[in-house]
Amino acid sequence: MTALRRSALALGTAVCAVAMASGPAADALATTAPQAPAHTVAQQHTAVHETGTAVQGGATVQSTLRRQWGPSWISGSYLTHHGKKWVSQPYRSKGKTAYAYLQCYNTNAKMRVRIYNVEAQRYIADSGKVTCNPHKAFHTKTKAFQHLDHLRIVVNGDQGSEVWASYRR
């Protein structure tokens, strides 16, 4: 019985689509100005606030946060056997702001995520020791690097975690 309803619904949808495409509604749709896709609107902001929101013509537009790599799983046994430290391979951020996220799964653990600039040979962002919340990832971010600098994510702690890198243009 449900298969019959699904096929009737699909047939009705197809008939409505054909009717709209060939009727006067098609002429009205063809004469309207084309809309810009959402991902291009987010890149056309004019004034950026500290929170990452932008104001354009009275409307607030959020610049998009994009994942660069990950998530990578780091086991607790790896961390305890390697001095409670994990270091990623070097990468170049695709944006102006680099983010390092960490999600750990033990509420009693304290973990830390940092961003290391290989060319400058120093840490450029640090989350500090954060008590883990298994329902929420924590992060650190920075703009203190140049476009071609190699960055690394460094995780300190002893609990199994997922880590990933993101960027914002």
C-alpha positions as CSV (number, residue, x, y, z in Angstrom):
1,M,0.0,0.0,0.0
2,T,2.8,2.5,0.8
3,A,4.6,1.7,-2.5
4,L,1.3,2.6,-4.3
5,R,1.1,5.9,-2.4
6,R,4.8,6.7,-3.1
7,S,4.4,6.1,-6.9
8,A,1.2,8.3,-6.9
9,L,3.0,11.0,-5.1
10,A,5.9,10.9,-7.5
11,L,3.6,11.0,-10.5
12,G,1.7,14.0,-9.1
13,T,5.0,15.8,-8.4
14,A,6.2,15.2,-11.9
15,V,2.9,16.4,-13.4
16,C,3.1,19.6,-11.3
17,A,6.7,20.2,-12.4
18,V,5.8,19.9,-16.1
19,A,2.8,22.1,-15.7
20,M,4.9,24.8,-14.0
21,A,7.7,24.6,-16.5
22,S,5.4,25.0,-19.5
23,G,2.8,27.5,-18.0
24,P,2.8,31.2,-17.3
25,A,4.8,30.6,-14.1
26,A,7.8,29.6,-16.3
27,D,7.7,33.0,-18.0
28,A,7.7,34.8,-14.6
29,L,10.6,32.7,-13.4
30,A,12.6,33.3,-16.5
31,T,12.3,37.1,-16.2
32,T,13.4,37.4,-12.6
33,A,17.0,38.4,-11.9
34,P,19.3,35.4,-11.1
35,Q,20.2,34.9,-7.5
36,A,23.8,34.5,-6.4
37,P,24.6,31.2,-4.7
38,A,25.0,31.2,-0.9
39,H,28.7,30.4,-1.0
40,T,29.5,33.4,-3.2
41,V,27.4,35.7,-1.0
42,A,29.4,34.7,2.1
43,Q,32.6,35.8,0.3
44,Q,31.3,39.2,-0.8
45,H,31.1,40.8,2.7
46,T,32.3,44.3,3.3
47,A,32.8,44.9,7.0
48,V,33.9,42.0,9.2
49,H,33.4,42.1,13.0
50,E,35.5,40.2,15.6
51,T,32.9,37.4,15.7
52,G,33.3,36.7,12.0
53,T,30.0,38.2,10.9
54,A,29.8,40.7,8.2
55,V,27.4,43.5,7.4
56,Q,26.3,44.1,3.8
57,G,23.3,46.3,3.1
58,G,21.8,45.8,6.6
59,A,21.9,42.0,6.5
60,T,24.3,39.9,8.5
61,V,26.3,37.4,6.6
62,Q,28.5,34.7,8.3
63,S,31.8,33.9,6.6
64,T,32.1,30.1,6.3
65,L,34.4,27.9,8.3
66,R,35.8,25.1,6.2
67,R,37.6,21.9,7.2
68,Q,41.1,21.6,5.8
69,W,41.9,18.1,7.0
70,G,40.7,15.5,9.5
71,P,39.2,14.3,11.7
72,S,42.2,12.1,12.7
73,W,41.8,9.7,15.6
74,I,44.6,9.8,18.2
75,S,44.4,6.8,20.6
76,G,45.1,7.2,24.3
77,S,47.7,4.5,24.2
78,Y,49.6,6.4,21.4
79,L,49.6,9.5,23.6
80,T,50.8,7.7,26.8
81,H,53.6,5.9,24.8
82,H,54.8,9.2,23.1
83,G,55.2,11.5,26.1
84,K,51.5,12.6,26.1
85,K,52.1,14.5,22.8
86,W,50.9,14.1,19.2
87,V,52.2,16.3,16.3
88,S,50.6,16.5,12.9
89,Q,52.3,16.7,9.5
90,P,53.0,20.2,8.3
91,Y,50.3,21.9,6.2
92,R,49.6,25.3,4.8
93,S,46.4,27.0,5.8
94,K,44.1,27.9,2.8
95,G,42.7,30.9,4.6
96,K,43.7,33.9,6.7
97,T,42.6,32.3,10.0
98,A,43.7,28.8,11.0
99,Y,41.7,26.7,13.5
100,A,42.7,23.6,15.4
101,Y,39.8,21.5,16.9
102,L,39.9,18.8,19.5
103,Q,37.1,16.5,20.6
104,C,37.9,14.1,23.5
105,Y,35.7,11.5,25.1
106,N,36.5,11.5,28.8
107,T,35.0,14.1,31.1
108,N,37.8,13.8,33.6
109,A,40.6,14.5,31.2
110,K,42.4,17.7,30.6
111,M,43.7,18.2,27.0
112,R,45.4,21.0,25.1
113,V,45.6,21.8,21.4
114,R,48.1,24.2,19.9
115,I,49.2,25.5,16.5
116,Y,52.9,25.6,15.8
117,N,54.5,27.7,13.0
118,V,57.3,25.7,11.5
119,E,59.1,28.6,9.8
120,A,59.0,30.9,12.9
121,Q,59.7,27.9,15.2
122,R,57.2,28.9,17.8
123,Y,53.6,28.3,19.0
124,I,51.2,30.8,17.5
125,A,48.0,29.6,19.2
126,D,47.2,27.7,22.4
127,S,43.9,26.6,23.9
128,G,45.4,26.1,27.3
129,K,44.4,23.0,29.3
130,V,40.7,22.4,28.9
131,T,38.6,19.9,30.8
132,C,37.0,17.6,28.1
133,N,33.3,17.6,27.3
134,P,32.4,14.6,25.2
135,H,29.5,16.5,23.6
136,K,31.5,19.5,22.4
137,A,34.8,20.1,20.7
138,F,37.1,22.9,21.7
139,H,39.4,24.9,19.5
140,T,42.1,27.5,19.2
141,K,42.5,29.9,16.3
142,T,45.1,32.4,15.0
143,K,45.9,34.9,12.3
144,A,49.6,35.2,13.3
145,F,51.1,33.5,10.2
146,Q,52.0,34.4,6.6
147,H,50.3,32.8,3.6
148,L,53.1,30.2,2.8
149,D,54.0,29.3,6.4
150,H,53.9,25.6,7.3
151,L,51.7,24.9,10.4
152,R,51.4,21.9,12.6
153,I,48.7,20.9,15.1
154,V,50.1,19.7,18.5
155,V,47.9,17.8,21.0
156,N,49.0,17.3,24.6
157,G,47.2,15.0,27.0
158,D,46.5,11.3,27.5
159,Q,43.0,10.6,26.3
160,G,41.8,9.3,23.0
161,S,40.7,12.2,20.8
162,E,39.7,13.4,17.3
163,V,41.6,16.4,15.9
164,W,41.0,18.4,12.7
165,A,42.1,21.6,11.1
166,S,39.9,24.3,9.6
167,Y,40.3,27.7,8.1
168,R,38.3,30.8,7.4
169,R,39.1,33.1,4.4
